[in-house]
Structure formats: C-alpha cells, structure tokens
Amino acid sequence: MIDLTKTIDLSTTYLGLKLKNPLVASSSPLCEDVANIRRLEDAGASAVVLHSLFEEQIEVDSDELDRFIREGSEISAESITHFPEMTHRVMGPDAYLGHIVKCKQAVAIPVIASLNGTTGGGWLSYAKQMEQAGADALELNIYYIPVDPNVSGEQVERRYVDLVQAVKAEVKIPVAVKLGPYFSSMGNVAQKLDTAGANGLVVFNRFYQPDFDLEALEVVPNLMLSNSHELLLRLHWIAVLYGGVKADLALTGGVHTATDVVKAMMAGAKVAMMTSALLKRGIGYLDTLATELLIWMGEHEYDSIRQMQGSMSRNAVPQPGAFERANYMKVLSSYAMR
C-alpha cells in the first residue's frame, strides 16, 4: 500500500497560522475539557476553537449566574435559554482564562479563544486577557437576533463592524468573525468586516430556534445536530466571497465526510470546522476523515490542499451564473414528478 502522506500535502494556513491539515474542531462543549483537547490533537485536529465565553458570564458574577440558572431552571425551561450552553457547567471569565493557559500547556496545535457578545464595553478587556493567556487567535462568535422592528438592517451591520473594530483595537492576535447567514447583502457585510480588520470570516453560525411545549405552554430550547445538507448554504457563500475579501474563509456547519471537506476547500475555505460529526461518531473520527481525505486526493491526483482551494469558487468556474439568479429557473425545473 502506498503511503499517501509522503506524496500529498494536507497543510493549509488560517489566520496566519500554519496548520497540518484543514480539519479544525469548532467551538463546543467538547473543548471545555483539557483531556478532550489532547484527544482532538492526537486524532488529527490541526487547531481547536474553545467553547465561547459569553458576554453574560462576564457581566454577571459566576456564583450569581450559577444560582440564576439553577433557580431559573426550576421555574421554567424558557428561563435557561437566556444563557445558552451554560446549563451543564458555568465557567466564569477567570476560569476561562486559566483554561486557555492549561490548553496551551497541553497541546502544540493552535488554540483559538472564543468570545460571544453583541455590545461594546468593559468585557472587551477580556479579549486582551485571552491574548495574554496565550490564545493564538480569537473568534468573535456573534449571536445576535434583532427582534426589535425599530432596529434597521444598517444598524445591525454597524453593530458587527463596531464590535470588530473595538476588539481589533484591544489585541494583536488574529481575529475571526463567526457570522450568521441572515443579511440582506452578505457580500457587502463581508467587505465591511474585512475593512474593519477581520482576519477571518467563519461561515456560518447556526440559528438555534426554540420549540413550543404544547402541554406546558412554554418556549423550550431545541438543539439538533447538523447534517451534510447544511453544507450547501456555506458552500454557496464561500464560493461567492472567495477572492472578494482579504480575510481567510472558514466553513462551519455540515462538515461530516471527507467529500464535505473537499467541497469546502474547492469553494475557497482555508479550513473546515466541525462539531456535530465528532459528537455523533467520536473524536477518533478525525483520523478517519484525514485518511479518507488522503485517499480521495490520491485517487483524483491532487498533490496538495492548496491546489484545490478556490477551484470551484464563483470566479473560477466556467458558469458563475450557477451562484446567481440565472440558476433559479433551472433548479425549479430540474425535479420531475415520478
């Protein structure tokens, strides 16, 4: 059997970081445990994005937050949704900074810290402290739902741009922005964030939609893991954005197979981030993905990841209309009733 690792180069760069492959563990509860971080590195992850430190965690004392969640969960399920992903364990800001230090001591791969917030303020100082704790980069996990009808789309975009500018003023390490897909002009927003100094754009954050408990008449949290179908929206926009912004592009959401990784690279992504696949199949699945990626590239005569990056982007394909309205009628007429 041919050792494909000797002839195929899986390396890539993201946020100025040299990575051994494009497989990155995205922000999730998996990354709250240093032992898991070690296992991710051993299985083949080229970098990890730590779970997010939420703005609410910084603004509320950790003990008080823990009490609020504990008491709130006894009152109604809806109350805990104000603090997503924090119902199982509360890691305050000081503990989070200590976690960065421990992770950097435990592994050699880059460790990317994550901040989840929507406003400027004193909490931004934690971006600097994350840098001082040793984080190799920072991901702004912006999760903002503009439910106020008096807030315009322009105001929403301004909030994103202001946040990026504020954080960039605090740190020297690279900063990536994790975006949702619901903008009226994604290309324009991407350009604004690029101009504001974002070193990377992570496409896309998932919109966690609550469900209704009809018996209790309550709004309850609802989390469903991703599948490969969700990849399509990400592929579309990365292929459109590639070459139009200086920021590196990262695809997250729907990466489950080696072919998903290949598609992400061909669209123009520098890395493919994943969580759901690892939660479903275990951390060791990363090694399987890397092996299958090597096999696919060998069979299709690719020498490196760089060779395929952007090869299926909007600017590279013979028919760029496939990413535009010109493809709309063709798609609608492509399905024949059986």
N, C-alpha and C positions, 0 to 999 in steps of 0.2 A: 504494500500500500504506500502511495506517495505521501510524504509529509508536506501537506499544503502550506503549513505555517512557514516553511522555508522559502516559498516562492510567492506568497500572497501577502501584501502589506495591508493590515486592517487599521493602521493608525489614522488618526484624524486630529484636528485641533478644534477647540471650542473655548471661547472667551480668552484666547491667548494661551490656553493650557494644552500641552501635548498629551494626547490620550492614546492608549494602546489599541483601542477599538472604539466604535461608536455606541457601545452599549452602556447606558447610564441609568442607575437606579434613581427614579424620581422621588420627590418628596412624599413621604407616607409614614405611618406609624412603625413600619419596619425599621426605619432609620433612628428610632428612639433608643435602640439597644446597641451598645458598642459591639457586642458579640455578633449581632447581625451585620454590622458594618464590616467586620472581619470576614464573615462568611460571604458577603457580597464581593469583596475583593478577591477572595480565594476562588469564587465561582467564575470570575472573569469581568466583573463590572469595572469600567475604566474610570468612573467617578461616581460619587453619590451626592444627592441633594438631600440635606437633612429635612426632617419634618419642620413645619413652619412655627415660628414664634409669632403669636397673634398680637395685634395691637391691644386687644382687650386684656391679654395677660400682663402687659406692661403697665397699663393704666390702673389695673386692679391688683391689690396685694395678693400674692399667691394663696395665702391661707384663706383670705376673704373669698377669693374666686372658687377655691375648693368647697367652701361652705355654701356658696351660692349655687353651685352645680348640684351638690348633694341635696340641699333643701329644695331646690327648684325641680329636681327630677321627681321628688315625692309629690309635687303639686300637679305638674302636667308635663307631658312629653315635649310639648312645644317650647317650654322654657329653656330646655337644654340646647335648642337649635341656635341660640344666640352665640354659643361658643362651640362651633363645630370641631370635631376630632379631639375634644378635650375632656370627654366624659369618662374615659377609662383611666386617665392619669394626667395630673397637672404638673407641667414642668415650667416653673417660673423663669423669668429672664436670667437670673444669676445661675440657675441650674443649667439653662440652655448654653450659656457661655462656657460653663465647665464641661458640658458635653462636647462642645467643639474641641476643646483642649484634649480631652480623652480620645476623641476620634482621630485627631491629628497624630497623637502618640501611637495609636493602634495600627494605623494603615499608612501605606505610601501613596495611594491614589488621592487625587484632589477631593477635598471636602467642601461642598458648596452650602453655605448657610441660607436660610430662607426666612424672609420677613413677610407677614401677611397683614396688610393695613391699607387704609384708603385716605388717611389725612396726614398732614404735616404736623410736627410738634416735637416735644421733648423725646418721644420714643425713638426718633431718628438717631439719637445719640447711640442707641444700641447697634446701629449699623456699623458705627466706628468701633464699638467694643467687640463686635463679631470679627472685624478685621484684626483687631489686636489679639483676639483669642486664637487666631491662626487660620481663619477661613480663607480658602483660596479664591473664592468669589462669592457673590451674593445674588440670590434670586428674589426679586420682588414678586410675591405671589398675590397679585391684586385681585381680590374677590369683592366686587362692588356691584350691587344691584340697585339701579336708580329707580326706585318706586315712586318718587315724588314727581308728579306730572309738570311741576313748575321748573324742574331742572332740565335744561336743554341738552341735546347731544353735544354741543360745543362745550358746555360747562363740564360734562363728564370727561371729555377728552382732555380738557385743560387740567383736570384733577390728576389724570395719569401723567401728563407731561410735567406738571409742577412737582409731583412726587419723585419722579426720576431725577429731575434737576436737583431737588433737595438732597437726595441720597448721594448722588454723584459729588455733591459739594462736601460730603462728610467722609468719603472713603476714596482710596486709591486703587483698591482691588476692582476687578471687572464686575459689572452689574448687568444682570439679565432681567427681563420683564416677562412674567408669565401672563399672557393675555387670554381673555375670553373672545369668542368669535362674533359677538353681537355688536358690531359697529356698522354704521351706515356706509362708511368708506374705509375698509380695512387698510388699503394701501396708503391712504393719506395719514391715518393714525400711526402706521408703522414708520413712515417717513418722519413724522413729528417726534416720535420717541427716539428714532435714530439721531436726529438733530439734537435732541436733548441730552444725548450722550450714552444711551443704552448700548452696551456691548453685545447683547444678545436678546433675541425675541423667542420666547417659548410658546409654541402654538399647539394646542390651546388648553386653557384651563377648562375643566368640566363644570357645567352649571348643575349643582345639586338641587333637584326640585323636590319639595316636600310632598307628602301624600296626605290624604284625609282618612282618619279613622272614623268610619260612619257610626260605629256603636258608641264610642266615647265622645264623638263630635269634637275631635281635636286635630290639629295640624301636626303631623309627626315626621321625623327625619326619614329620609329614604335614600339608601345608597345601593347602587347597582354597579358591579364591576364592568369595565369596558369590554368591548369585543373588537375584532378586526374591522368591522363595518365602520366604526367611528374614525378609522384612519382616513377615509376618503375626504372628509372636510379639511383635515390637516394637510393632506397631500395637495389639494387644490390651492390653498392659500400659500403654502411654502413655495410651490411651483410658480405662483404669480409674483411673490415677493422676491424670489431669488434674483440677484443682480440689481435690484432696485434699492436696496439698503446695504449699508456697510456692516451692520450688526450681523453676528452669526445667527443662524436659524436652528432651533431645536424643535423636533417633533415629539409631542407627548400626547398620549391618548389613542388607544387602539393598536399598540405595538405588541403583537403576540407571537409572531413567527419570523423566521429568517427572511422570508419574502417581504414581510412588512418592513423589516429593516432596510432591505434593498430598495424598496419603493421610496422610503423616506430619504435615503441618500440620493436617489435619482431625481427626486423633486428638488433637492437643494439643501437638505438638512445636514448639519455637521454631526449631530448626534441623534440617536433615537432613545427616548426616555420611556421607562416602563415601571409599572407597579402591579396592575391587575394580573398580568401574566405570572408574576412572581408569587402573588398571593394565591393564585389558582394552582400553580404547579410546583411551587417551592423555589427557594433561592438558587438551588443547584441547576435549575433550568437555564440559567445564564450560560453555563458551559455547553449545554446542548445547542443553544442558539448560536454561539460562536462557531461551533463545529459545523452546523448546518450552513452558516453563512460562508464559511470557507469552502465547503463542498459546492454550494451554488456558484460562487465566484469562479472556482476551478473549472466547473463544467461549462461555464459561459465565457471562459477565457478573459477574466478580469484580473489584472495584476495588483490592483490597489483600490481602496475605498475612494481615494481622491479621483481616480479615473472615472468613477460613475457619478460623483456628486454634481448635481445640476444638469445631468444629461437629459432629463425629461422635464426640465423646467419650461415655463412658458416661452422663454426666449430661445430655447434650444430645439423645440420640436417643430416639424415642418408645418403643422396646422395649429397655431396658437389659439385659433377660434374655439378649440375644444375646451378652453378655460373660460370662454365668454358666452354671450347670448347666442352666438351662431350655433352652438351645440344644443340649445334648448329644445328646438323642434325635433332634432334628430333623436334626442333622448326620449322624448314623449312618444315618438312613433316607433321606437325600437322594440317595444314589448307587444307581442301579438297574442291575442287571447287563444287559449288552447281548449 
